[in-house]
Structures are given as C-alpha cells and as structure tokens.
Amino acid sequence: MVKSVPYHPFLIEQLKDSVYAAGYLALFLNEQEEGDLDIGIFPSALKEVFEALGEPNMSTDEAKLHLEKLDGLLSQNGMATIYALANWLNTLGLQLTVAVDAGDEEISASAVELVEVAKV
C-alpha cells in the first residue's frame, strides 16, 4: 500500500523551486482576477512561499521581521501596496510582473511577453 505524504511539507519542498513558487503565486492572482478565489487565501500562499524561499536563508529575527512586513503591507490600500509587495517578493528572489491577457485564446507561457513592474 502506498503511503500518503503530508501536504504541507510536500508543498514547501515544491515551493523551494523559485519557478514553481512564481507559478503558484501567479495561479492565485489569476484566480483572483477571475473572481474565483477568496482574497483571504492569497496571504497564506505568500506565507507558504516565504517559508520555502525566505525562511531558510534568514535568521530567526530577519524572518520574523519579513513576515511582519508582509502583514503590514497586506493591510495597506492603494498603490503603495503594489510597490511594497514587489519589494517583499524581490527579497525572496521573485519579481512582480504583468502579462498580456490572452482572453479565450490559449497561448504558451513562453509566448507571453512579461513587463517588469518593479525591480528593486
């Protein structure tokens, strides 16, 4: 009989691949744009990516401050939030980007030209 693997440790291991982590966050953002996702889930996804990419590379104090910064920026409104999130993601080696909406047309990820919003 095949043993099941606990989901959270498996997810964190997968998220250690920054390409996977970027796709994971993009999935949540795309679902949010389509109205298919509760906005409360995205902060959890950010914290999971942090656990995989940031926490192992930071001291305990740095990790605590970085999570506090996330909580603070998610409670903000307006344009400052976008730039703060871009900066927060950059610390994890990720970038906040914008892609062309293909609508109903299916195109591959390699065909989408990404425009960098913020690189700090």
Secondary structure by P-SEA (a helix, b strand, c coil): cccccccaaaaaaaaccaaaaaaaaaaaaaaaaaccccaaaaaaaaaaaaaccccccccaaaaaaaaaaaaaaaacccaaaaaaaaaaaaaacccccccccccccccccccbbbbbcccc
